[in-house]
Amino acid sequence: MKKYIVMTVNTKHAVRTTEKSLLIVEKLRENGPSGITELADETGMGKSSVHNHLMTLRKFGYVKKNNKDYELGLKFLDLGGYIRKNMPLYQMASPEVKSLARETGELTNLMVEEQGIGVYLMRAMGENAIELDTHAGFRTPLHTTALGKAILAYLPECRTKQIIEENGRGSEVNSAIDSKRALFDELDVVRQQGYAIDDQERLQGVRCLAAPICLSDDEVLGAISISTPASRMQDSDIEELSNKLMGSANVISLNISYR
């Protein structure tokens, strides 16, 4: 079963009607094409209310109707593509992510932190890359990936602690990270060596190396990573791959600093 991330934010001024529309959107994302009765059951809303929300979402292109079912429309792709295209980090990092994938033949990734959650901005597939469950826009708790740990290690300590408090509960538990103390000890190691590792913690059989993209010691913009089958990333390979990774991260940082 897929897990979706619920962020802890201040809902004091939330608009209930908007919340209901977004709940329908989330249910369509989670369950795929759905009918009005199914959505009413899933959301606890009346059928007429669900219908009205769907009609409004459909009017603006966020939902489309296929026979009797409703599903998400491509308007979301338009918005996401526009947002990503205008991010300086994406503009500067994209060539390096693709170049690293070509050079290593593996899957490379770019992640940023948004409201305490890790969001994949892009992936690039090398010649021998494996297909994983991630995609542009995929969201996951930061502490569950090498990318996220690389980011957490370079955030201000108070911010890192806040993120772990708000988003560290109720998510997947890493096989190697079973306590906050262990996590913060690992983040210390990340800062010392300049890269993070996910040793089959999120996905069995997959190892991942990640390096932070920093503008200064206390300003991290995101992280870049290489993901491979565990059999193709032996301990003896880590030094070479991490050097390539940190080199790419440094190029991205410099390009952003001097653009």
C-alpha positions as CSV (number, residue, x, y, z in Angstrom):
1,M,0.0,0.0,0.0
2,K,1.3,3.4,-0.9
3,K,2.0,5.9,1.9
4,Y,1.2,9.6,1.5
5,I,2.7,12.3,3.6
6,V,0.6,14.5,5.8
7,M,2.5,17.6,6.7
8,T,2.1,19.3,10.1
9,V,1.1,23.0,9.4
10,N,-0.9,25.6,11.1
11,T,-4.6,25.1,10.1
12,K,-6.0,27.9,12.2
13,H,-7.1,29.9,9.2
14,A,-7.8,26.9,6.8
15,V,-10.9,27.3,4.6
16,R,-13.1,24.3,5.0
17,T,-14.5,24.4,1.4
18,T,-10.9,24.4,0.0
19,E,-10.0,21.5,2.4
20,K,-12.8,19.4,1.0
21,S,-11.8,20.0,-2.6
22,L,-8.2,19.1,-1.8
23,L,-9.3,16.0,0.1
24,I,-11.1,14.8,-3.1
25,V,-8.0,15.5,-5.1
26,E,-5.9,13.5,-2.6
27,K,-8.3,10.6,-2.8
28,L,-8.3,10.6,-6.6
29,R,-4.5,10.5,-6.4
30,E,-4.5,7.7,-3.9
31,N,-7.2,5.5,-5.5
32,G,-7.2,6.5,-9.1
33,P,-10.4,6.9,-11.2
34,S,-13.4,7.0,-8.8
35,G,-17.1,7.5,-8.9
36,I,-19.1,10.0,-6.8
37,T,-20.4,7.3,-4.5
38,E,-16.9,6.0,-3.8
39,L,-15.5,9.4,-3.2
40,A,-18.4,10.2,-0.8
41,D,-17.6,7.1,1.2
42,E,-13.9,7.8,1.2
43,T,-14.3,11.4,2.3
44,G,-17.4,11.2,4.5
45,M,-19.1,13.9,2.4
46,G,-22.5,13.8,0.9
47,K,-22.9,12.8,-2.8
48,S,-24.2,16.2,-3.8
49,S,-21.3,18.0,-2.1
50,V,-18.8,15.7,-3.8
51,H,-20.5,16.3,-7.1
52,N,-20.3,20.1,-6.7
53,H,-16.6,20.0,-5.8
54,L,-15.9,17.8,-8.8
55,M,-17.8,20.1,-11.1
56,T,-15.7,23.1,-9.9
57,L,-12.4,21.2,-10.2
58,R,-13.5,19.9,-13.7
59,K,-14.4,23.5,-14.8
60,F,-10.8,24.6,-14.2
61,G,-9.1,21.5,-15.6
62,Y,-8.0,19.9,-12.4
63,V,-10.3,16.9,-12.8
64,K,-11.6,15.1,-15.9
65,K,-14.5,12.7,-16.3
66,N,-14.0,9.3,-18.0
67,N,-17.4,7.6,-18.4
68,K,-18.8,7.6,-14.9
69,D,-15.5,8.0,-13.1
70,Y,-13.5,11.1,-12.3
71,E,-9.7,11.3,-12.4
72,L,-7.0,14.0,-12.0
73,G,-6.4,16.2,-15.0
74,L,-3.2,17.4,-16.6
75,K,-3.6,20.9,-15.2
76,F,-1.5,19.7,-12.2
77,L,1.3,18.8,-14.6
78,D,1.1,22.3,-16.1
79,L,1.5,23.8,-12.6
80,G,4.2,21.5,-11.5
81,G,6.2,21.9,-14.7
82,Y,5.9,25.7,-14.5
83,I,7.1,25.8,-10.8
84,R,10.0,23.5,-11.5
85,K,11.1,25.2,-14.6
86,N,11.4,28.5,-12.8
87,M,13.4,27.2,-9.8
88,P,17.1,28.3,-10.1
89,L,18.2,25.0,-8.4
90,Y,16.5,22.9,-11.1
91,Q,17.9,25.1,-13.9
92,M,21.4,24.8,-12.6
93,A,21.2,21.2,-11.4
94,S,19.5,19.5,-14.3
95,P,22.5,19.3,-16.6
96,E,24.7,17.9,-13.8
97,V,22.1,15.3,-12.8
98,K,21.8,14.1,-16.4
99,S,25.6,14.2,-16.9
100,L,26.2,12.1,-13.7
101,A,23.6,9.5,-14.9
102,R,25.4,9.2,-18.3
103,E,28.8,8.9,-16.6
104,T,27.9,6.3,-14.0
105,G,25.1,4.5,-16.0
106,E,23.0,4.6,-12.9
107,L,19.8,6.4,-11.6
108,T,20.5,10.0,-10.4
109,N,18.1,12.2,-8.4
110,L,17.6,15.7,-7.2
111,M,15.7,16.5,-4.0
112,V,14.6,19.6,-2.1
113,E,13.0,20.1,1.3
114,E,9.6,21.7,1.4
115,Q,7.7,22.1,4.7
116,G,9.8,19.4,6.3
117,I,9.2,16.8,3.6
118,G,11.7,15.6,0.9
119,V,10.4,16.3,-2.7
120,Y,12.1,14.7,-5.7
121,L,12.5,17.5,-8.4
122,M,13.9,15.2,-11.1
123,R,15.5,11.9,-12.0
124,A,17.8,10.9,-14.8
125,M,18.3,7.3,-16.1
126,G,21.7,6.1,-17.0
127,E,22.3,3.1,-19.3
128,N,22.0,0.5,-16.5
129,A,19.7,2.4,-14.2
130,I,17.1,0.6,-12.2
131,E,13.5,1.7,-12.1
132,L,12.3,2.7,-8.6
133,D,9.0,3.9,-7.2
134,T,10.0,7.5,-7.2
135,H,9.1,10.2,-9.7
136,A,9.2,14.0,-10.0
137,G,7.0,15.3,-7.2
138,F,7.4,12.1,-5.1
139,R,7.3,13.0,-1.4
140,T,8.9,11.2,1.5
141,P,10.1,11.9,5.0
142,L,13.6,13.2,4.9
143,H,15.1,10.8,7.3
144,T,14.1,7.8,5.1
145,T,16.5,8.5,2.2
146,A,20.2,9.4,1.7
147,L,19.0,12.5,-0.1
148,G,17.0,13.6,2.9
149,K,19.7,12.8,5.4
150,A,22.2,14.9,3.3
151,I,19.7,17.8,3.6
152,L,19.0,17.3,7.3
153,A,22.7,17.3,8.1
154,Y,23.2,20.8,6.8
155,L,20.0,22.5,8.0
156,P,20.2,24.5,11.2
157,E,20.0,22.1,14.1
158,C,16.8,23.6,15.5
159,R,15.2,23.1,12.1
160,T,16.3,19.5,11.8
161,K,14.9,18.8,15.3
162,Q,11.6,20.4,14.3
163,I,11.4,18.3,11.1
164,I,12.0,15.1,13.0
165,E,9.5,15.9,15.6
166,E,6.8,16.8,13.1
167,N,7.5,14.2,10.3
168,G,9.5,11.5,11.9
169,R,6.5,9.7,13.5
170,G,4.1,7.5,11.6
171,S,6.4,6.9,8.6
172,E,8.6,4.1,7.5
173,V,11.2,3.1,10.1
174,N,14.7,2.7,8.7
175,S,16.3,-0.6,9.5
176,A,19.5,1.2,10.5
177,I,18.0,4.3,12.0
178,D,15.8,3.2,14.9
179,S,16.1,6.1,17.2
180,K,16.6,9.9,17.2
181,R,20.0,9.6,18.8
182,A,21.1,7.2,16.1
183,L,19.8,9.5,13.4
184,F,21.6,12.6,14.8
185,D,24.8,10.5,15.2
186,E,24.6,9.6,11.5
187,L,24.0,13.2,10.5
188,D,27.3,14.1,12.3
189,V,29.0,11.5,10.1
190,V,27.4,13.0,7.0
191,R,28.8,16.4,7.8
192,Q,32.3,14.9,8.5
193,Q,32.5,12.9,5.2
194,G,30.4,15.2,3.0
195,Y,27.9,12.6,1.8
196,A,25.1,10.4,3.1
197,I,24.3,6.8,2.4
198,D,21.0,4.8,2.3
199,D,22.1,1.2,2.7
200,Q,18.9,-0.7,1.7
201,E,17.0,1.3,4.4
202,R,14.0,2.5,2.3
203,L,14.1,-0.2,-0.4
204,Q,15.6,-3.6,0.1
205,G,18.3,-4.3,-2.5
206,V,19.0,-0.7,-3.2
207,R,21.9,1.5,-2.0
208,C,22.0,5.2,-2.5
209,L,24.7,7.9,-2.0
210,A,23.7,11.6,-1.7
211,A,25.6,14.8,-1.4
212,P,24.2,18.2,-0.3
213,I,24.0,21.2,-2.5
214,C,25.1,24.1,-0.2
215,L,25.7,27.8,-0.7
216,S,27.3,28.1,2.7
217,D,27.8,26.0,5.8
218,D,24.3,26.8,7.0
219,E,22.4,27.1,3.7
220,V,21.5,23.9,2.0
221,L,19.4,24.1,-1.2
222,G,18.9,20.4,-1.8
223,A,20.8,17.2,-2.5
224,I,21.8,15.0,-5.5
225,S,22.1,11.2,-5.4
226,I,23.1,8.0,-7.2
227,S,20.9,4.9,-6.7
228,T,22.1,1.5,-7.6
229,P,21.4,-2.2,-6.9
230,A,23.3,-3.2,-3.7
231,S,25.2,-5.7,-5.8
232,R,26.6,-2.9,-8.0
233,M,27.7,-0.6,-5.1
234,Q,30.3,-2.4,-3.0
235,D,32.0,-0.7,-0.1
236,S,35.1,-0.4,-2.3
237,D,33.1,1.6,-4.8
238,I,31.8,4.2,-2.4
239,E,34.9,6.5,-2.4
240,E,34.9,6.9,-6.2
241,L,31.2,7.4,-6.5
242,S,31.0,9.8,-3.6
243,N,33.8,11.9,-5.1
244,K,31.9,12.1,-8.4
245,L,28.7,13.0,-6.5
246,M,30.3,15.7,-4.4
247,G,32.0,17.1,-7.5
248,S,28.7,17.4,-9.2
249,A,27.1,19.0,-6.1
250,N,30.0,21.5,-6.0
251,V,29.5,22.5,-9.6
252,I,25.8,23.1,-9.1
253,S,26.6,25.2,-6.0
254,L,29.1,27.3,-7.9
255,N,26.8,27.8,-10.9
256,I,24.0,29.0,-8.6
257,S,26.4,31.3,-6.7
258,Y,27.8,33.0,-9.8
259,R,24.9,32.8,-12.3
